[in-house]
Amino acid sequence: MNNARQSLALGRLLVREFSKTAPRGTEQPGPRFHKLKETQKKFGVEDNVPVYLKGGVGDKILYSLTVLITAAGLGMSLESWYRLANK
């Protein structure tokens, strides 16, 4: 009976210890945090450029390639429907 009470008390103590939050302001953010904040500022600027093109030339190339592949797939799909309809 005594062993069960000790186990219960230990369980309550562990729950209390693991449920506490860390004190604020004890850790300083690293350099990656500051780099991330700079990137967020770049993407947050109101310059009438869509967010998917704010990454530069690489984003423009990927967007254009995606549109081209989508258009080609749509064209091939319409061609297949046309051939099936006229069989």
Secondary structure, 3 states (H helix, E strand, C coil): CHHHHHHHHHHHHHHHHHHCCCCCCCCCCCHHHHHHHHHHHHHHCCCCCCHHHCCCHHHHHHHHHHHHHHHHHHHHHHHHHHHHHCC
